[in-house]
Each structure stands twice: as structure tokens, then as C-alpha cells.
């Protein structure tokens, strides 16, 4: 566990329920801890930049640019999906958005159609048999997320923020900001599916609830209450590999080592 400017974020490898429920929190929002029933989960704090019109304008500009550039590659991906497995190219699902409102998230389908629509587990491990061969490639390079730039354009998502989750996995029920394509917790837990592959399928949801869910919430709350244009650019750069993954010190608002 590392501490920076009053914010303690457990490492992914050592995250435990007792860490999440510890008497540590973010000095910026003056929340002593982030766990079930905490103030920061009920009313997540946000920096001025996190909810600013200028940030929204930046989101729109980048979304339009990416959708224009990726139009032909996206069409080729759609054709490949339809040609290699039964079902449509795009999968949609209701996720929790700003102020707890549900919205329809879009992504390229990476699983067999029967699996995407069933009522089973909503978490995926790296060796999940439901994932199609083309889906594994898309997931590896995050290309399945391309349609979500449309969600950004619609105002349902932002470029940077907590990842939008299914209602049963969302601890931040009243976010004043939009969920994002990428974020601090997304980067730190970039290999979450590899972690879950070592957990028995019937224990994945319990493992996620006890060891991951509130750790990710703490990281996201701490990052968003300190969000600035510079921190957003650093997270975007780390996401596309232009700079190294931010440390927990960066997540907490301190400079990167």
C-alpha cells in the first residue's frame, strides 16, 4: 500500500477487504475511507474540471475525430465479427451513468451471442470460453471499445472517468461526472481479466465484490476529485501507450516518480 498527499490506494496484488475498509481516504475530499456506506460513494466529490463545459467540448472534439478516422477500420471489424460467429457485430448493454441514470453502452461483440444475452455472470476472465477467437484479438487491443466514442458523442460518457458498470457492480451510484472510456482504475487494473483467470468461475463475483470493487472505487474517487486537464491527458497518453502507466502516486494527485 502507498500513501500520497493523504490518499491511500492498495496495490492490486495486495488488495483485501480490510484494506478497502481502512481508516484512510482522500485528503482533498476529506473522506476518511471509501467502502460500503461511505460518504464518498454516496456523494462522490468532483474537481471543477471534471464537470466543466470545456471538458465536454474536448470530449466531443476527440470523439468526432476518432469516429471519422476509425470509420473504415470499424466497418472491417464488423464484417470480421459477422463472418466468424453467429449474431450481429455490435453488442449493447445497460450501464450506470451520471447521477445513476442507466444508458445503453455499445461495443463490438466479443462473445458468442448466446453468452452476451444470458443472465449469467457479468465478469470475464482472460481464458473465458465464451469469448470468440476474433473477440480475443479485439479485447487484447481494446478495439471492442471503439463504438463507445458514439456514447461519448451522445453525452453519456467522457474520455476519462470511472468505467461504466453493470448496476450490480457499480458502487458509485450518484456520480456527478460521466463514466469514461478509460480512467485511473482502468489503468491500474488493466490486467484484471488475467487476475480473474486464477479464480474459480463460481467464486469470481464474490472475489470481485470483496477484493476489487471498492479498491477500484477508491482509485476513481480519488482521481476524479483531483482531475485536471493535465491529469486527463496523462491518463489518455498512458492508455494508448505514449507514456508509462501511472503509479498510485499519480492517482492520488502527486507527480509521477
MIFINU-428725 format. One record per residue (C-alpha): chain; residue number from 0; residue in three letters; x, y, z. Coordinates in steps of 0.05 Angstrom, whole numbers, plus 32768, in hexadecimal, padded with zeros to 4 digits. Example, Ala and Ser with C-alpha at 12.3 -4.5 7.8 and 13.67 -1.06 7.14 Angstrom:
# MIFINU-428725
+-------+-----+-----+------+------+------+
| chain |   n | res |   c1 |   c2 |   c3 |
+-------+-----+-----+------+------+------+
|     A |   0 | Ala | 80F6 | 7FA6 | 809C |
|     A |   1 | Ser | 8111 | 7FEB | 808F |
+-------+-----+-----+------+------+------+
This chain:
# MIFINU-428725
+-------+-----+-----+------+------+------+
| chain |   n | res |   c1 |   c2 |   c3 |
+-------+-----+-----+------+------+------+
|     A |   0 | Unk | 8000 | 8000 | 8000 |
|     A |   1 | Unk | 801B | 8046 | 7FEF |
|     A |   2 | Unk | 8007 | 8089 | 800A |
|     A |   3 | Unk | 800A | 80CD | 7FE8 |
|     A |   4 | Unk | 7FEC | 810E | 7FFE |
|     A |   5 | Unk | 7FBC | 80EB | 802D |
|     A |   6 | Unk | 7FA1 | 80B9 | 7FFB |
|     A |   7 | Unk | 7FB0 | 8070 | 8006 |
|     A |   8 | Unk | 7FA5 | 8040 | 7FCC |
|     A |   9 | Unk | 7FB4 | 7FF6 | 7FD7 |
|     A |  10 | Unk | 7FDC | 7FD2 | 7FA1 |
|     A |  11 | Unk | 7FB4 | 7FA4 | 7F75 |
|     A |  12 | Unk | 7FDC | 7F67 | 7F8C |
|     A |  13 | Unk | 7FD0 | 7F75 | 7FD6 |
|     A |  14 | Unk | 7F89 | 7F91 | 7FD3 |
|     A |  15 | Unk | 7F5F | 7F73 | 800A |
|     A |  16 | Unk | 7F1C | 7F84 | 802A |
|     A |  17 | Unk | 7F3F | 7F9D | 8068 |
|     A |  18 | Unk | 7F69 | 7FCD | 803E |
|     A |  19 | Unk | 7F2B | 7FEA | 801E |
|     A |  20 | Unk | 7F09 | 7FF5 | 8061 |
|     A |  21 | Unk | 7F46 | 8015 | 8081 |
|     A |  22 | Unk | 7F45 | 805A | 80A1 |
|     A |  23 | Unk | 7F67 | 8079 | 8065 |
|     A |  24 | Unk | 7F4B | 80A5 | 802F |
|     A |  25 | Unk | 7F56 | 80E2 | 8004 |
|     A |  26 | Unk | 7F6C | 8122 | 8025 |
|     A |  27 | Unk | 7F51 | 814B | 7FEC |
|     A |  28 | Unk | 7F08 | 8136 | 7FF8 |
|     A |  29 | Unk | 7F14 | 812A | 8042 |
|     A |  30 | Unk | 7EF5 | 80E5 | 803F |
|     A |  31 | Unk | 7F16 | 80B7 | 8072 |
|     A |  32 | Unk | 7F08 | 8076 | 804D |
|     A |  33 | Unk | 7EE8 | 805B | 800E |
|     A |  34 | Unk | 7EBF | 801D | 801B |
|     A |  35 | Unk | 7E77 | 8006 | 8022 |
|     A |  36 | Unk | 7E4C | 803F | 803D |
|     A |  37 | Unk | 7E84 | 8074 | 803A |
|     A |  38 | Unk | 7E75 | 80BC | 802A |
|     A |  39 | Unk | 7EA2 | 80BA | 7FEC |
|     A |  40 | Unk | 7E78 | 8082 | 7FCE |
|     A |  41 | Unk | 7E35 | 80A2 | 7FDD |
|     A |  42 | Unk | 7E4B | 80E8 | 7FC5 |
|     A |  43 | Unk | 7E8B | 80E1 | 7F9D |
|     A |  44 | Unk | 7EB3 | 8122 | 7F9C |
|     A |  45 | Unk | 7ECA | 8142 | 7F5B |
|     A |  46 | Unk | 7EFC | 8176 | 7F47 |
|     A |  47 | Unk | 7EE4 | 81B4 | 7F21 |
|     A |  48 | Unk | 7F04 | 8198 | 7EE1 |
|     A |  49 | Unk | 7EE0 | 8155 | 7EE7 |
|     A |  50 | Unk | 7E9C | 8175 | 7EDB |
|     A |  51 | Unk | 7EB0 | 81B1 | 7EB0 |
|     A |  52 | Unk | 7E93 | 81C3 | 7E6C |
|     A |  53 | Unk | 7EDA | 81C9 | 7E50 |
|     A |  54 | Unk | 7EE7 | 8180 | 7E61 |
|     A |  55 | Unk | 7EA7 | 816D | 7E3E |
|     A |  56 | Unk | 7EBC | 8195 | 7E00 |
|     A |  57 | Unk | 7EFF | 8170 | 7E00 |
|     A |  58 | Unk | 7EDA | 812D | 7E04 |
|     A |  59 | Unk | 7EAE | 813F | 7DC9 |
|     A |  60 | Unk | 7EE9 | 8156 | 7D9E |
|     A |  61 | Unk | 7F11 | 8116 | 7DAB |
|     A |  62 | Unk | 7ED4 | 80E9 | 7DA1 |
|     A |  63 | Unk | 7EC4 | 8108 | 7D5D |
|     A |  64 | Unk | 7F0D | 8102 | 7D48 |
|     A |  65 | Unk | 7F14 | 80B9 | 7D5D |
|     A |  66 | Unk | 7ED1 | 80A4 | 7D3F |
|     A |  67 | Unk | 7EE5 | 80C4 | 7CFC |
|     A |  68 | Unk | 7F2A | 80A4 | 7CFB |
|     A |  69 | Unk | 7F12 | 8060 | 7D13 |
|     A |  70 | Unk | 7ED5 | 805B | 7CE5 |
|     A |  71 | Unk | 7EF5 | 802B | 7CB2 |
|     A |  72 | Unk | 7F1B | 8001 | 7CE6 |
|     A |  73 | Unk | 7EDB | 7FFB | 7D0E |
|     A |  74 | Unk | 7EB6 | 7FE3 | 7CD1 |
|     A |  75 | Unk | 7EEB | 7FAE | 7CC4 |
|     A |  76 | Unk | 7EE7 | 7F97 | 7D0D |
|     A |  77 | Unk | 7E9B | 7F92 | 7D08 |
|     A |  78 | Unk | 7EA1 | 7F67 | 7CC9 |
|     A |  79 | Unk | 7ED5 | 7F3A | 7CEB |
|     A |  80 | Unk | 7EA8 | 7F30 | 7D28 |
|     A |  81 | Unk | 7E6B | 7F1D | 7CFE |
|     A |  82 | Unk | 7E95 | 7EEF | 7CD2 |
|     A |  83 | Unk | 7EB3 | 7EC7 | 7D0B |
|     A |  84 | Unk | 7E79 | 7EBF | 7D3C |
|     A |  85 | Unk | 7E2D | 7EBF | 7D3D |
|     A |  86 | Unk | 7E0C | 7F01 | 7D4F |
|     A |  87 | Unk | 7E14 | 7F4C | 7D44 |
|     A |  88 | Unk | 7E54 | 7F73 | 7D47 |
|     A |  89 | Unk | 7E40 | 7FA3 | 7D7E |
|     A |  90 | Unk | 7E2C | 7F90 | 7DC5 |
|     A |  91 | Unk | 7E06 | 7FC0 | 7DF2 |
|     A |  92 | Unk | 7DF8 | 7FBD | 7E3C |
|     A |  93 | Unk | 7DDB | 7FEB | 7E71 |
|     A |  94 | Unk | 7E10 | 800B | 7E9E |
|     A |  95 | Unk | 7E0F | 803D | 7ED7 |
|     A |  96 | Unk | 7E1F | 8084 | 7EC2 |
|     A |  97 | Unk | 7E20 | 80CA | 7EDE |
|     A |  98 | Unk | 7DF2 | 80D5 | 7F1B |
|     A |  99 | Unk | 7DE0 | 808B | 7F1A |
|     A | 100 | Unk | 7DBA | 808F | 7ED8 |
|     A | 101 | Unk | 7DBE | 8050 | 7EAD |
|     A | 102 | Unk | 7DD5 | 8056 | 7E65 |
|     A | 103 | Unk | 7DE1 | 8026 | 7E2C |
|     A | 104 | Unk | 7E2B | 8018 | 7E22 |
|     A | 105 | Unk | 7E44 | 8000 | 7DDF |
|     A | 106 | Unk | 7E7F | 7FD4 | 7DCF |
|     A | 107 | Unk | 7E94 | 7FA2 | 7D9B |
|     A | 108 | Unk | 7E7C | 7F5C | 7DAC |
|     A | 109 | Unk | 7EB4 | 7F30 | 7DC6 |
|     A | 110 | Unk | 7E8C | 7EF6 | 7DE1 |
|     A | 111 | Unk | 7E5F | 7EC1 | 7DC4 |
|     A | 112 | Unk | 7E1A | 7EDF | 7DBC |
|     A | 113 | Unk | 7DF9 | 7EAF | 7DEE |
|     A | 114 | Unk | 7E2B | 7EC6 | 7E23 |
|     A | 115 | Unk | 7E23 | 7F10 | 7E19 |
|     A | 116 | Unk | 7DD8 | 7F0E | 7E25 |
|     A | 117 | Unk | 7DD2 | 7EDB | 7E5D |
|     A | 118 | Unk | 7DC8 | 7EEE | 7EA6 |
|     A | 119 | Unk | 7E09 | 7ECD | 7EBE |
|     A | 120 | Unk | 7E48 | 7EEC | 7EDA |
|     A | 121 | Unk | 7E59 | 7F31 | 7EC1 |
|     A | 122 | Unk | 7EA3 | 7F2C | 7ECE |
|     A | 123 | Unk | 7ED5 | 7F0F | 7E9D |
|     A | 124 | Unk | 7F18 | 7EED | 7EA9 |
|     A | 125 | Unk | 7F51 | 7EE8 | 7E77 |
|     A | 126 | Unk | 7F43 | 7E9F | 7E65 |
|     A | 127 | Unk | 7EF7 | 7EA6 | 7E64 |
|     A | 128 | Unk | 7EDC | 7E73 | 7E32 |
|     A | 129 | Unk | 7EA3 | 7EA1 | 7E1E |
|     A | 130 | Unk | 7ED4 | 7ED0 | 7DFA |
|     A | 131 | Unk | 7ED9 | 7EC4 | 7DAF |
|     A | 132 | Unk | 7F1D | 7EC0 | 7D8B |
|     A | 133 | Unk | 7F14 | 7F04 | 7D6A |
|     A | 134 | Unk | 7EFA | 7F1D | 7DAD |
|     A | 135 | Unk | 7F3C | 7F0C | 7DCF |
|     A | 136 | Unk | 7F61 | 7F37 | 7D9D |
|     A | 137 | Unk | 7F31 | 7F71 | 7DA5 |
|     A | 138 | Unk | 7F36 | 7F6D | 7DF1 |
|     A | 139 | Unk | 7F82 | 7F69 | 7DF0 |
|     A | 140 | Unk | 7F87 | 7FAB | 7DCB |
|     A | 141 | Unk | 7F48 | 7FC9 | 7DE9 |
|     A | 142 | Unk | 7F2A | 7FD0 | 7DA4 |
|     A | 143 | Unk | 7EE7 | 7FB7 | 7DBD |
|     A | 144 | Unk | 7EDF | 7FFA | 7DE1 |
|     A | 145 | Unk | 7EDF | 8023 | 7DA1 |
|     A | 146 | Unk | 7E93 | 802B | 7D9D |
|     A | 147 | Unk | 7E95 | 804D | 7DE1 |
|     A | 148 | Unk | 7EAE | 808C | 7DC0 |
|     A | 149 | Unk | 7E66 | 8090 | 7DA8 |
|     A | 150 | Unk | 7E50 | 808E | 7DF1 |
|     A | 151 | Unk | 7E81 | 80C7 | 7DFD |
|     A | 152 | Unk | 7E63 | 80EF | 7DC4 |
|     A | 153 | Unk | 7E1D | 80E4 | 7DE0 |
|     A | 154 | Unk | 7E33 | 8100 | 7E23 |
|     A | 155 | Unk | 7E2C | 80BF | 7E49 |
|     A | 156 | Unk | 7E76 | 80B5 | 7E54 |
|     A | 157 | Unk | 7EB6 | 80DD | 7E58 |
|     A | 158 | Unk | 7EFC | 80CC | 7E40 |
|     A | 159 | Unk | 7F16 | 80C6 | 7E87 |
|     A | 160 | Unk | 7EEF | 80AD | 7EC4 |
|     A | 161 | Unk | 7EDB | 806E | 7EE9 |
|     A | 162 | Unk | 7EC8 | 8037 | 7EB9 |
|     A | 163 | Unk | 7E7C | 802F | 7EB2 |
|     A | 164 | Unk | 7E66 | 7FF1 | 7ED6 |
|     A | 165 | Unk | 7E2A | 7FC3 | 7EDA |
|     A | 166 | Unk | 7DFA | 7FD9 | 7F12 |
|     A | 167 | Unk | 7E0D | 7F9F | 7F3F |
|     A | 168 | Unk | 7E58 | 7FB1 | 7F3C |
|     A | 169 | Unk | 7E53 | 7FFE | 7F41 |
|     A | 170 | Unk | 7E65 | 801A | 7F87 |
|     A | 171 | Unk | 7E62 | 8063 | 7F6F |
|     A | 172 | Unk | 7E17 | 806D | 7F69 |
|     A | 173 | Unk | 7E14 | 80B9 | 7F64 |
|     A | 174 | Unk | 7E51 | 80CE | 7F3B |
|     A | 175 | Unk | 7E50 | 8118 | 7F2A |
|     A | 176 | Unk | 7E7C | 8108 | 7EEE |
|     A | 177 | Unk | 7E74 | 80DA | 7EB2 |
|     A | 178 | Unk | 7E94 | 8095 | 7EB1 |
|     A | 179 | Unk | 7ECF | 8090 | 7E83 |
|     A | 180 | Unk | 7EF0 | 8069 | 7E4C |
|     A | 181 | Unk | 7F2E | 8064 | 7E78 |
|     A | 182 | Unk | 7F42 | 807B | 7EBD |
|     A | 183 | Unk | 7F72 | 8073 | 7EF6 |
|     A | 184 | Unk | 7F54 | 8031 | 7F10 |
|     A | 185 | Unk | 7F4F | 8017 | 7EC8 |
|     A | 186 | Unk | 7F9B | 801F | 7EC0 |
|     A | 187 | Unk | 7FAD | 8002 | 7F03 |
|     A | 188 | Unk | 7F7F | 7FC7 | 7EF8 |
|     A | 189 | Unk | 7F91 | 7FC1 | 7EAF |
|     A | 190 | Unk | 7FA0 | 7F77 | 7EB8 |
|     A | 191 | Unk | 7F62 | 7F68 | 7EE1 |
|     A | 192 | Unk | 7F4C | 7F30 | 7EB3 |
|     A | 193 | Unk | 7F90 | 7F0E | 7EBD |
|     A | 194 | Unk | 7F85 | 7F13 | 7F08 |
|     A | 195 | Unk | 7F40 | 7EF5 | 7F05 |
|     A | 196 | Unk | 7F57 | 7EB9 | 7EDC |
|     A | 197 | Unk | 7F74 | 7E9C | 7F1C |
|     A | 198 | Unk | 7F32 | 7EA0 | 7F40 |
|     A | 199 | Unk | 7F00 | 7E66 | 7F3A |
|     A | 200 | Unk | 7EC4 | 7E7C | 7F0F |
|     A | 201 | Unk | 7E93 | 7E72 | 7F48 |
|     A | 202 | Unk | 7EBC | 7EA0 | 7F75 |
|     A | 203 | Unk | 7ECB | 7ED9 | 7F44 |
|     A | 204 | Unk | 7E91 | 7F06 | 7F59 |
|     A | 205 | Unk | 7EA1 | 7EFD | 7FA3 |
|     A | 206 | Unk | 7EEB | 7F0A | 7F96 |
|     A | 207 | Unk | 7EDB | 7F49 | 7F6F |
|     A | 208 | Unk | 7EAC | 7F63 | 7FA5 |
|     A | 209 | Unk | 7EDD | 7F59 | 7FDD |
|     A | 210 | Unk | 7F21 | 7F67 | 7FBE |
|     A | 211 | Unk | 7F18 | 7F93 | 7F80 |
|     A | 212 | Unk | 7ED7 | 7FBB | 7F7F |
|     A | 213 | Unk | 7EE5 | 7FED | 7FB7 |
|     A | 214 | Unk | 7F2F | 7FF2 | 7FA8 |
|     A | 215 | Unk | 7F1E | 800A | 7F62 |
|     A | 216 | Unk | 7EE9 | 8039 | 7F7F |
|     A | 217 | Unk | 7F1D | 8058 | 7FAD |
|     A | 218 | Unk | 7F4E | 8062 | 7F73 |
|     A | 219 | Unk | 7F18 | 8082 | 7F48 |
|     A | 220 | Unk | 7EFC | 80AF | 7F7F |
|     A | 221 | Unk | 7F42 | 80C8 | 7F91 |
|     A | 222 | Unk | 7F54 | 80D5 | 7F48 |
|     A | 223 | Unk | 7F13 | 80F9 | 7F36 |
|     A | 224 | Unk | 7F13 | 8127 | 7F72 |
|     A | 225 | Unk | 7F58 | 813F | 7F5B |
|     A | 226 | Unk | 7F4D | 813B | 7F0F |
|     A | 227 | Unk | 7F6D | 8171 | 7EE4 |
|     A | 228 | Unk | 7F7A | 8179 | 7E99 |
|     A | 229 | Unk | 7FC1 | 8161 | 7EA5 |
|     A | 230 | Unk | 7FAC | 8123 | 7ECC |
|     A | 231 | Unk | 7F7A | 8111 | 7E95 |
|     A | 232 | Unk | 7FAF | 8118 | 7E5F |
|     A | 233 | Unk | 7FDF | 80EC | 7E87 |
|     A | 234 | Unk | 7FAB | 80B6 | 7E8F |
|     A | 235 | Unk | 7F9A | 80B8 | 7E45 |
|     A | 236 | Unk | 7FE4 | 80B5 | 7E33 |
|     A | 237 | Unk | 7FEE | 807A | 7E61 |
|     A | 238 | Unk | 7FB1 | 8057 | 7E43 |
|     A | 239 | Unk | 7FCC | 805A | 7DFC |
|     A | 240 | Unk | 8013 | 8049 | 7E13 |
|     A | 241 | Unk | 8033 | 808D | 7E09 |
|     A | 242 | Unk | 804B | 808E | 7E51 |
|     A | 243 | Unk | 8053 | 805B | 7E88 |
|     A | 244 | Unk | 8018 | 8046 | 7EB2 |
|     A | 245 | Unk | 800C | 8078 | 7EEB |
|     A | 246 | Unk | 801F | 8062 | 7F31 |
|     A | 247 | Unk | 7FF2 | 8067 | 7F6D |
|     A | 248 | Unk | 8016 | 80A8 | 7F7E |
|     A | 249 | Unk | 7FFB | 80C6 | 7F3D |
|     A | 250 | Unk | 7FB6 | 80AB | 7F4C |
|     A | 251 | Unk | 7FB9 | 80CE | 7F8F |
|     A | 252 | Unk | 7FC9 | 8110 | 7F6E |
|     A | 253 | Unk | 8015 | 8111 | 7F7A |
|     A | 254 | Unk | 8047 | 8116 | 7F42 |
|     A | 255 | Unk | 805E | 80D6 | 7F21 |
|     A | 256 | Unk | 80A1 | 80BD | 7F3B |
+-------+-----+-----+------+------+------+
